[in-house]
Amino acid sequence: MRYIEFRVQNYRGIKDETLKLKLTPDLKIFTLVGLNESGKTSFLEAVNSFQNGIKNKDTVIPKDKKMNFNDSIVVTATVSLDENDEKKVKEFCTKQGFALKENVGTIKVERKLVYKASKPEGKGQVKSNWTINLTGNRTGSRKKDSERLYDASNEIWQDTVSYIERSIFPKIILYSNFLFEIPPKMYLAKKNKDEATTPKHLLASDDQYFLLIQDVLDSLGQGLKIEEHLVNRYLSGDPEDLDNINQVLNAMSAKVTEEVFQAWGRVSGININGREVTFGDSIKEDDNGYYLELKIKEGSKTYSVQERSLGFRWFFAFLMFTQFRKFRENEPANTLFLFDEPASNLHQTGQQELLTVLEALTDRSAVIYSTHSHHLISPKWLSGAYIVKNNAIDPNAKAITGVMSVKPADIKVSRYFDFAAQSPKQETHFQPILDVLEYRPGSLEQVPEIIVLEGKFDYYNFSYYSFCKGQKLNYYPGNGAGSLDKIIALYLAWGRKFVVVLDGDSAGKREKNRYINEFGEIVKDRIYSLGDIDPAFDNLTTEGLTSSNDKDAIIKKVYGPSATYEKSLFNTALQQLYINGDKFTFAKETKQNFDKVITFMKKKSAS
């Protein structure tokens, strides 16, 4: 099961906005981009409240209605079930005496908190309304036609939706930051001095560090449990048990070291040889209970996590509470992580490296994160980027009186591509994304040469081919053959190297001549159509570089054996494969075509 949509109504300044997570191509990472105070945090908190509730029900009332709010705050989630989910639901219903005749498909659940005179009604209880297809017949029923489970037995219906919510719905976890104070003592069990027959008891299941240790154990894949394989062994005092504890702690230390320090080495550029995470060689105890000590070891010296740099502490906590959270046993798949402005304590290299960490996280999870840093935006994920804008804020206001608007908050959430097309003059709101493609460098920065292409489909064609070949080239996607004036002007002004490659069709040839007339002879050896590279490519578009057999095979690889070629379907399939990191072996004809163009581009861009 996975979340495919969230709709938020009347939550703070969000009147009625929808975040769609089922997109083409299929993504598991979604970015909320906007100015400070634009409403990104409010939207993340609204999504989190669907499963985890609203702690302070007075703070989520729209500010302009706070005096007399007589409406409802509503958060609605839509989920889709996979084959395994359908099987679980059918088996559960069968055990309850009701045989489902149809697949459930999707489920929509509405959480509603009703207010009267700005006070929550019904003691602040949230009402849940389910839209779900549970159709079939009760065991032994003689009815020929199927009926709704709700009508057949409200009791079984209630048990079924409770089971689905408890056992199948993915968890939603919001992290506002990761500056956790990792405690020097991570308790496994407490001593109970009042009960002689019960010398210890495990911590409550909501203790995050207790659960973290269990997550690390789960990641080892050996079925290890805190009570059975750590605490009880320690209490037995048996030498063999104590040796087994040492083996478990060594395995935990090695696993955490692998997850944390390899990533930290890439982020920081620091040599990680001789550095490791250690849980010690045994359990320790004091008057309060039994605990483990988590330390950082460098050579012969050990340090607490809190003694390390702010950046390391942030990154350490991030990896511990995300990478290991994925392994928690007996929990539904596809956990949804919500991150609010992650990596704000890391320098730009660390922020860029975090993109790789986020991508690795999605093998078992989905991610929604907010940012206003261009270093935290990946061109691969632009189709899952959303612009968050508060219409009450004037981004061009200069005076403090202009900023301190009395207009009620009006938070809007739009897909980046839609917003950019409909609001081309409002660059301020999507500047973080534009910075990825049109970043103005400092005078000391080394700006790489780029290969400028007509549009995003050309970008995905060349990027995916280069990825499959193991090449690292810097492609820039324009917005059509005639949209490249700005990037050409910028690179000319910076004195940096570039080459423009346009389609070999009439539009590509026309725009090539226009650019040369516009910028002069200085760009004559920088702008080419495919026909300039090889006469055989004259009148050819980028899609034509891929052989017909390869196009057909790529589409079938993504959409199944019955799918047939369509240009839009082919381009979407390429995006999907590129985003997923799924390589394809191209035929000789395709390789020859792309290699000829890429060799030409590399030669010209470097000259």
C-alpha positions in Angstrom: 0.0 0.0 0.0 1.1 3.5 -0.7 -0.2 7.0 -0.3 -1.2 8.5 -3.6 -2.9 11.8 -2.6 -3.4 14.2 0.4 -6.1 16.8 0.5 -6.0 19.5 3.2 -8.8 21.9 4.0 -8.9 24.8 6.5 -5.6 23.8 8.1 -4.1 27.2 9.2 -3.7 29.1 5.9 -4.5 26.2 3.6 -8.0 26.6 2.4 -8.3 23.6 0.1 -5.2 22.2 -1.5 -4.2 18.7 -2.9 -0.8 17.0 -3.1 -0.8 14.2 -5.6 1.8 11.5 -5.2 0.7 9.3 -8.1 2.5 10.9 -11.0 3.9 10.0 -14.4 6.7 9.0 -14.2 6.3 7.1 -10.9 8.2 8.8 -8.1 8.8 8.2 -4.4 10.5 11.5 -3.6 8.5 14.8 -3.6 9.9 18.3 -3.0 8.0 21.2 -1.5 9.7 24.4 -2.6 8.9 28.0 -1.5 9.8 31.1 0.3 10.2 31.2 4.1 6.7 31.5 5.7 5.1 30.3 2.5 3.4 27.4 4.3 5.7 24.4 3.6 5.8 23.4 7.3 2.0 23.8 7.7 1.4 21.4 4.8 3.8 18.8 6.2 2.2 19.1 9.6 -1.2 18.7 8.1 -0.1 15.5 6.3 1.4 14.2 9.5 -1.8 14.9 11.4 -3.7 12.4 9.3 -2.2 9.6 11.2 -0.7 11.2 14.3 -3.4 13.6 15.2 -3.3 17.3 16.1 -1.6 18.1 19.4 -2.7 21.7 19.9 -6.1 22.0 18.3 -6.2 25.8 18.8 -3.1 26.5 16.7 -4.4 25.1 13.5 -7.5 27.3 13.1 -7.1 29.8 10.3 -5.9 33.0 11.9 -8.4 35.2 10.2 -11.2 33.1 11.6 -9.8 32.5 15.0 -12.4 34.7 16.7 -15.4 32.6 15.6 -14.5 29.5 13.6 -17.5 27.4 12.8 -16.2 25.0 10.2 -14.2 21.8 10.0 -10.5 21.1 9.5 -10.2 18.2 7.2 -7.3 16.0 6.0 -8.1 13.3 3.5 -5.6 10.6 2.4 -6.1 8.3 -0.6 -4.1 5.1 -0.8 -3.7 2.3 -3.4 -3.4 -1.4 -2.6 -1.0 -3.7 -4.2 -1.6 -7.4 -4.9 -0.3 -8.5 -1.5 -2.5 -6.0 0.3 -5.6 -7.2 -1.6 -4.7 -10.8 -0.5 -4.4 -9.8 3.1 -7.8 -8.0 3.1 -9.5 -10.9 1.4 -8.1 -13.4 3.9 -9.1 -11.3 6.9 -12.6 -10.8 5.6 -12.9 -14.6 4.9 -11.9 -15.4 8.5 -14.6 -13.0 9.6 -17.3 -14.8 7.5 -17.4 -12.5 4.5 -16.1 -13.4 1.1 -14.9 -10.4 -1.0 -15.8 -10.7 -4.7 -13.9 -7.6 -5.9 -10.6 -5.9 -5.4 -10.5 -3.0 -3.0 -8.4 -0.9 -5.4 -8.1 2.4 -3.6 -9.2 3.7 -0.2 -10.0 7.3 0.7 -10.1 8.2 4.4 -11.3 11.6 5.6 -10.2 12.9 9.1 -12.5 15.7 10.2 -12.3 17.9 13.3 -15.4 20.0 13.7 -15.4 23.4 15.5 -18.1 25.6 16.9 -17.2 29.1 18.1 -13.5 28.2 17.7 -13.8 25.2 20.1 -13.5 21.6 18.9 -16.8 19.7 19.2 -17.2 16.3 20.7 -14.3 16.7 23.2 -12.0 17.2 20.2 -12.5 13.8 18.8 -11.6 13.4 15.1 -14.2 11.8 12.9 -13.1 9.3 10.3 -15.1 8.7 7.1 -14.0 5.8 4.9 -14.7 5.4 1.2 -13.8 1.8 0.5 -15.0 -1.0 -1.8 -15.7 -4.1 0.3 -18.2 -6.0 -1.8 -19.1 -9.7 -1.6 -21.3 -12.1 0.4 -21.5 -13.5 3.9 -20.5 -17.1 4.3 -23.6 -19.3 3.7 -25.6 -16.5 2.1 -28.0 -17.5 -0.7 -28.0 -14.1 -2.3 -26.9 -14.1 -5.9 -25.9 -10.5 -6.0 -23.0 -9.1 -4.1 -23.7 -6.6 -1.3 -21.6 -4.1 0.6 -20.0 -5.3 3.8 -21.2 -2.2 5.6 -24.8 -3.2 4.9 -24.2 -6.9 5.6 -22.5 -6.5 8.9 -21.4 -3.2 10.5 -19.4 -5.2 13.1 -17.3 -7.0 10.5 -16.9 -3.8 8.5 -15.6 -2.0 11.6 -13.2 -4.9 12.4 -12.0 -4.9 8.7 -11.2 -1.2 8.5 -9.5 -1.3 11.9 -7.4 -4.2 10.6 -6.5 -2.3 7.4 -5.6 0.9 9.3 -3.5 -1.0 11.9 -1.8 -3.6 9.7 -1.6 -2.2 6.2 -1.6 1.6 6.2 2.0 2.9 5.9 3.3 4.8 8.8 3.8 8.6 8.5 6.8 10.0 10.3 7.5 13.8 10.6 11.0 15.0 11.5 11.2 18.7 11.9 15.0 18.5 12.6 17.6 15.9 13.6 19.4 17.8 16.4 18.6 15.1 18.9 20.6 14.8 22.0 21.8 11.2 21.7 21.9 10.1 25.3 25.1 8.7 26.8 23.0 5.8 28.2 20.4 4.1 26.0 18.3 2.1 28.4 17.0 -1.3 27.4 15.1 -2.1 30.6 14.5 -0.5 34.0 14.9 -2.1 37.4 11.7 -2.5 39.4 12.7 -2.3 43.0 9.2 -2.7 44.3 8.6 -6.2 42.8 11.2 -8.7 43.9 9.9 -11.3 41.5 10.2 -8.9 38.6 13.7 -7.5 38.7 13.4 -5.7 35.4 10.9 -4.6 32.8 11.4 -3.3 29.3 10.9 0.3 28.5 7.7 1.6 27.0 7.4 0.9 23.3 7.3 4.7 22.6 10.9 5.3 23.9 12.6 6.3 20.6 16.1 5.1 21.6 14.8 1.7 22.8 13.0 1.4 19.4 16.2 2.6 17.6 18.2 -0.2 19.1 15.6 -2.7 18.1 15.6 -1.3 14.5 19.4 -1.8 14.4 18.8 -5.4 15.5 16.2 -5.9 12.9 18.6 -4.6 10.2 20.9 -7.6 10.9 18.2 -10.0 9.7 18.7 -12.5 12.4 15.4 -12.2 14.3 17.2 -10.6 17.3 15.1 -9.1 20.1 16.2 -6.8 22.9 14.7 -8.8 25.7 15.6 -12.3 24.6 19.0 -11.8 23.1 20.4 -8.9 25.2 18.7 -8.3 28.5 17.9 -11.9 29.5 21.3 -13.1 28.5 22.9 -10.4 30.6 20.7 -11.3 33.6 21.6 -15.0 33.3 25.3 -14.3 33.8 26.2 -17.4 31.8 29.6 -17.0 30.2 28.3 -18.2 26.8 25.4 -15.8 27.0 27.7 -12.9 27.8 29.9 -13.9 24.8 26.8 -14.0 22.6 26.0 -10.4 23.8 29.4 -9.4 22.7 28.9 -10.9 19.2 25.5 -9.1 18.8 27.0 -5.7 19.9 29.9 -6.2 17.5 27.5 -6.9 14.6 25.4 -3.8 15.6 28.5 -1.6 15.7 29.7 -2.8 12.3 26.3 -2.2 10.7 26.0 1.3 12.1 29.6 2.1 11.2 28.9 1.0 7.6 25.7 3.0 7.3 26.9 6.2 8.9 30.6 6.6 8.2 30.6 5.6 4.6 28.0 8.3 3.9 29.7 10.8 6.2 33.0 10.3 4.4 31.3 11.2 1.1 29.6 14.3 2.7 32.5 15.7 4.6 35.5 14.5 2.5 37.1 13.3 5.7 39.1 10.1 5.6 37.0 7.7 7.7 39.6 5.0 8.0 40.0 4.1 11.7 36.7 5.6 12.7 33.8 3.5 13.9 30.6 3.5 15.9 30.7 1.2 18.9 28.0 -0.1 21.4 30.8 -1.5 23.6 31.3 -5.1 24.5 28.5 -5.7 27.0 25.4 -4.3 28.7 26.0 -2.0 31.6 23.7 -1.2 34.6 23.1 1.4 37.2 20.4 2.1 39.8 17.9 3.0 37.0 18.3 0.0 34.8 20.3 -1.8 32.0 21.7 0.2 29.1 24.1 0.5 26.2 26.6 3.2 25.5 26.9 4.4 21.9 30.3 6.0 21.2 32.4 7.2 18.3 35.8 5.6 18.2 38.8 7.1 16.5 41.9 5.0 17.0 42.3 4.4 20.7 40.0 7.3 21.8 36.3 7.3 22.2 33.9 10.2 22.1 30.2 10.7 22.7 28.1 11.8 19.7 27.4 15.1 21.4 31.2 15.9 21.4 31.3 15.9 17.6 30.5 18.7 15.2 27.0 20.0 14.6 27.0 18.8 11.1 28.1 15.3 12.1 25.5 15.1 14.9 22.7 16.1 12.4 23.8 13.6 9.8 24.3 10.8 12.4 20.8 11.3 13.8 19.3 11.5 10.3 20.8 8.2 9.2 20.0 6.5 12.5 16.4 7.4 12.5 15.7 6.9 8.8 18.0 4.2 7.4 17.3 1.8 10.3 13.7 2.7 10.7 13.0 1.0 7.4 13.9 -2.4 8.9 11.3 -2.4 11.7 9.6 -5.8 11.7 5.9 -6.3 11.6 5.2 -2.9 10.2 3.5 -2.0 6.9 5.8 -1.3 4.0 6.3 2.1 2.3 6.7 4.3 5.4 6.2 8.0 4.5 8.9 10.2 5.8 8.3 13.9 6.1 11.4 16.2 6.4 11.1 19.9 7.1 14.1 21.8 5.7 16.6 18.9 6.1 20.4 19.4 6.0 20.2 23.1 7.0 23.2 22.4 9.2 25.3 21.0 6.4 27.4 22.8 3.9 26.5 22.7 0.2 28.5 19.5 -0.6 26.7 17.8 2.3 23.3 19.0 1.1 24.0 17.7 -2.4 25.2 14.3 -0.9 21.9 14.2 1.1 20.1 13.8 -2.3 21.9 10.4 -2.7 20.9 9.4 0.8 17.3 10.3 0.2 17.3 8.3 -3.0 18.6 5.3 -1.1 15.9 5.7 1.5 13.2 5.1 -1.0 13.9 1.4 -1.5 11.4 0.8 1.3 9.9 4.2 1.8 8.5 7.4 0.3 9.7 10.9 1.1 8.2 14.4 1.1 10.7 17.1 2.1 10.6 20.9 2.0 13.5 23.2 1.1 14.5 26.6 -0.2 18.1 25.5 -1.0 19.0 24.9 -4.6 21.5 22.3 -3.5 18.7 20.1 -2.3 16.8 19.9 -5.6 17.5 17.2 -8.1 16.6 17.7 -11.8 15.7 14.0 -11.8 12.8 14.7 -9.4 11.4 17.9 -11.0 8.2 16.1 -12.0 7.6 15.6 -8.3 8.4 19.1 -7.2 5.6 21.4 -5.8 5.7 25.1 -5.4 4.2 26.3 -2.1 3.1 30.0 -2.2 1.3 32.2 0.4 -0.7 34.7 -1.5 -0.7 37.0 1.5 3.0 37.6 1.2 4.3 40.0 -1.4 7.8 38.7 -2.4 8.7 42.0 -3.9 7.8 44.1 -0.9 10.7 46.3 0.2 9.4 48.2 3.2 8.6 46.4 6.5 5.0 47.8 6.2 4.7 45.8 2.9 6.0 42.6 4.5 3.8 42.9 7.5 0.6 42.1 5.5 -2.7 42.0 7.2 -4.1 39.8 4.4 -5.2 36.4 5.7 -2.9 33.6 4.8 -3.8 31.8 1.6 -1.4 28.9 1.0 -1.4 27.4 -2.5 0.3 24.2 -3.6 1.0 23.7 -7.3 3.1 21.3 -9.4 6.2 23.0 -10.5 5.7 22.5 -14.2 2.1 23.8 -14.0 3.1 26.8 -11.8 6.0 27.8 -14.1 3.8 27.6 -17.2 1.0 29.6 -15.7 3.1 32.2 -13.8 6.2 32.8 -15.8 6.8 36.3 -14.2 6.7 35.0 -10.6 10.3 33.7 -10.6 10.8 34.4 -6.9 8.6 31.5 -5.9 10.4 28.9 -7.9 13.9 30.4 -7.9 15.3 27.5 -5.9 14.5 25.2 -8.8 15.7 27.7 -11.4 18.9 28.0 -9.5 19.7 24.4 -10.3 19.5 25.1 -14.0 20.5 28.8 -14.1 22.7 29.2 -11.1 24.9 32.3 -11.1 28.3 31.2 -9.7 30.7 33.1 -7.6 33.9 34.4 -9.1 36.0 31.6 -7.5 33.7 28.8 -8.5 34.6 26.4 -11.4 31.6 26.2 -13.6 31.6 23.1 -15.8 31.0 23.2 -19.5 27.4 22.2 -20.4 25.6 20.7 -23.3 22.4 22.7 -23.9 19.4 20.7 -25.3 16.0 21.8 -26.6 13.9 20.5 -23.8 13.3 18.0 -21.0 12.6 15.1 -23.2 16.0 15.6 -25.0 17.5 15.9 -21.5 16.1 12.5 -20.4 17.1 10.8 -23.7 20.7 11.9 -23.4 21.0 11.7 -19.6 19.6 8.1 -19.6 21.9 7.0 -22.4 24.9 8.5 -20.6 23.9 6.9 -17.3 23.7 3.5 -18.9 27.2 4.1 -20.4 28.6 5.3 -17.1 29.3 8.8 -18.5 29.1 11.9 -16.5 28.1 14.9 -18.7 26.3 18.1 -17.8 23.1 18.4 -19.8 20.9 21.5 -19.6 17.2 21.1 -20.6 15.7 24.1 -22.3 12.0 24.8 -22.8 11.9 24.4 -26.6 14.2 25.2 -29.4 13.6 29.0 -29.1 14.0 29.2 -25.3 17.7 29.2 -25.0 18.6 32.9 -25.2 19.1 33.4 -21.5 21.4 30.4 -20.9 23.5 31.3 -24.0 23.8 34.9 -22.8 24.8 33.9 -19.3 27.5 31.5 -20.4 28.8 34.1 -22.8 28.9 36.7 -20.0 30.7 34.3 -17.7 33.1 33.3 -20.4 32.4 29.6 -19.8 32.3 26.8 -22.3 29.1 25.4 -23.7 27.6 23.8 -26.9 24.0 23.9 -28.1 22.6 20.9 -29.9 19.1 21.3 -31.6 17.0 18.9 -33.4 17.6 18.5 -37.2 14.0 19.5 -38.0 13.0 22.9 -39.5 12.4 24.4 -36.1 15.9 23.5 -34.9 17.5 24.9 -38.0 15.5 28.1 -37.8 16.4 28.7 -34.2 20.1 27.9 -34.8 20.2 30.7 -37.5 18.3 33.1 -35.2 20.8 32.6 -32.3 23.7 33.2 -34.6 22.1 36.4 -35.9 21.2 37.4 -32.4 24.6 36.8 -30.7 26.9 37.0 -33.6 29.8 35.0 -34.9 31.0 34.3 -31.4 28.4 31.5 -31.1 28.8 30.2 -34.7 31.0 27.3 -33.4 28.8 26.7 -30.4 25.3 26.0 -31.9 24.5 23.0 -34.0 21.6 21.0 -35.3 21.7 17.2 -35.5 22.1 17.5 -39.2 25.4 19.4 -38.7 26.8 16.5 -36.8 25.9 13.9 -39.5 23.9 14.4 -42.7 22.1 11.2 -41.9 20.5 13.0 -38.9 19.1 15.8 -41.0 15.4 16.3 -40.2 15.8 14.0 -37.2 14.7 14.7 -33.7 16.4 13.4 -30.6 13.9 10.5 -30.3 15.1 9.4 -33.8 18.6 8.5 -32.4 17.1 5.5 -30.7 16.3 2.5 -32.9 12.7 1.4 -33.3 13.5 -1.9 -31.6 15.0 -0.2 -28.6 12.1 2.2 -28.3 9.7 -0.8 -28.3 11.8 -2.7 -25.8 12.1 0.3 -23.4 8.3 0.9 -23.4 7.7 -2.8 -22.8 10.3 -2.8 -20.0 8.2 -0.2 -18.1 4.6 -0.8 -19.2 4.6 -4.5 -20.0 4.6 -6.7 -23.1 1.3 -5.4 -24.5 2.4 -1.8 -24.7 3.1 -0.3 -28.1 5.2 2.7 -29.2 3.9 6.3 -28.6 6.3 9.2 -28.4 5.0 10.5 -25.1 5.0 6.9 -23.7 8.6 6.4 -24.8 9.8 9.6 -23.2 7.9 8.8 -19.9 9.4 5.3 -19.9 12.9 6.8 -20.2 12.3 9.1 -17.3 11.0 6.2 -15.2 14.1 4.1 -15.9 16.4 7.0 -15.3 14.8 7.9 -12.0 14.9 4.3 -10.8 18.5 3.8 -11.9 17.4 0.9 -14.0 19.9 0.3 -16.9 19.1 -0.8 -20.4 21.4 -2.5 -23.0 21.0 -0.5 -26.2 21.4 -2.0 -29.7 24.4 -1.3 -31.9 22.5 1.2 -34.1 21.4 3.3 -31.1 24.9 3.2 -29.6 26.5 4.4 -32.8 24.0 7.3 -33.1 24.3 8.6 -29.6 28.1 8.0 -29.4 28.5 10.1 -32.6 26.5 13.0 -31.2 28.1 12.8 -27.7 31.6 12.6 -29.1 30.9 15.7 -31.2 29.4 17.6 -28.2 32.3 16.8 -25.9 34.8 17.9 -28.4 33.0 21.2 -29.1 32.1 22.0 -25.5 35.7 21.5 -24.4 37.2 23.6 -27.2 
